[in-house]
Structures are given as C-alpha cells and as structure tokens.
Amino acid sequence: MTARSDAEEQDKMASSPQGSAPRASGYGASVPAVSGIVASAIVASDRGGRGGARRVHDVLRAEILNLELAPGSPLDESLLSERFGLSRTPVREALVWLAADGLVQTIANRSAMVAPIDFLNLPAFFDALTLMYRMTTRLAAEFHGPDDLDRIRAQQEAFRSAVEARDALAMIATNRDLHAAIAEAGRNPYYTALFLRLLDEGRRILRLYYASFDDRLPGAYVEEHDEMIIAIAVRDVDLCDQLATAHADQIVHQIRSHIARDQRRDVVL
C-alpha cells in the first residue's frame, strides 16, 4: 500500500462514526431512525453479523410483552427498517425469531403482525395451567435433590428482586424461571415441556396480572412461592398440591377480574 493510500485510510478511520449509533436504553426503549453516514455504518456492520437483528428482536419483544404493541398490530418491514436504521434483512430475521417465540404471526403475501391473544380459549388455558402448577410442585416435593432446592431458591430471590423493583418484564421472566426450576426438580420432562409452553404462551396474560396491581405485586403473593418452596423441601406432597392450587386460583381470579372489570362511563345525555 502506498503512503498516499495509507494516509487516505487513516483519514477515513478518523472520520468514521464508530460508537455513535443510538442504542435502546432498557426494555421498550424507542430506537430513533438514523440516516446518512451513521445509518450506512450500522447497516454495513449488521450485514456482517446478527447484532442488528438481535437489537430489533429484543426491543420488539419487550414492547409486545409489555403490551405497548397491541395484539394484532401490523409489523411492516419497511417501517421497522426506517425506525431502526437497518436494512430489511436483519428486521426480517428478527421477525422470524419473534414468530418462533409465539409473539408474531406471519400472513401470506402480507406483513407480519403481533400475535393475537386467544381470549376465547382462556378457560382451557387456565385449566391446563392449574394442573401443571399442581403436578410439577407435587413431583418436585417427591423427587427433588439438594441442587434443585438451591436453584429454586435462587430463582425465587431473583423474582423477589424484580417485584421490589416493580420491573414487570423481569417478574414475568423470573417467575417463568422459578416454575421451570420446580418442574425440572420433578424429573418428568414431558410435564416440564408442557408447563414451559403454557408459561411462554401466557406471558402477556401474566402481564395483565401484574398490571392489575399497577406492577406493585402484594408481598403475600411473593410469600406464596416461599411457602411452596418450604413444602417442597420437607417433601409434603399434599401440602404442595394445596398451595399450588391456591396459587393458581388467585392468579386466575385476578386476571379474570381485571379483564372483566366494568369501565363504562356514566354519561348524562
């Protein structure tokens, strides 16, 4: 390389906008569209990796779970590309990942949309969820080992921290991880797989549950987990069944009350 080309290359590097790309600041943060040299730099970078697709996935996933993007909302690739300052390729890849998460549906010859919530089948969902709470907690009491209890307690502390921080998305994630640890302690992979599927499908329903408390989950409901863990530790199968049933019942009751609450206005005509 000649001295002139070396100098030109150094000038290009000195003027490069590295590190200037906007980034999301936490869950649900809005990522402004960028243009010109900065946008070109981001697109060029993303073509060589999956950083852009991961960023789009994480931001949209948080917005969907937080119900900022309502069920059924359209997700236009062109508009998303403009919003994130990326080409359509990483945006399309992010939508594929979200579809695998069950949060996005693709329609033939049309743009993707946020997956709807199947309210008509909520009774069947609640039946299956209650059964899995009961079965996995009972089996954990019977078959757990010392390492299982350590993992379960660690997940409960993570959940408690999320509740104290009023971080609804963290509550959803840590609640899922806690019940996954309980299910795994039961040593039945089929029950575990079914329970995780229900927990994943019900993430937005659980968001409604926390919203019904304005994200201030009462301490008594955190203590329900503590009581279940104690019952598991002492291998009291019947008590585990009772506590798990009560835990499921209060969640179902709260969600149903929140959805069906009367919000009509008394308008004088």
Secondary structure, DSSP 8 states (H G I E B T S, - for coil): --HHHHHHHHHHHHH--TT-S----STT-------HHHHHHHHHHHHTSSHHHHHHHHHHHHHHHTTSS-TT-EE-HHHHHHHHT--HHHHHHHHHHHHHTTSEE--TTS-EEE----GGGHHHHHHHHHHHHHHHHHHHHHH--HHHHHHHHHHHHHHHHHHHTT-HHHHHHHHHHHHHHHHHHTT-HHHHHHHHHHHHHTHHHHHHHHHTTTT---HHHHHHHHHHHHHHHTT-HHHHHHHHHHHHHHHHHHHHHHHH---------
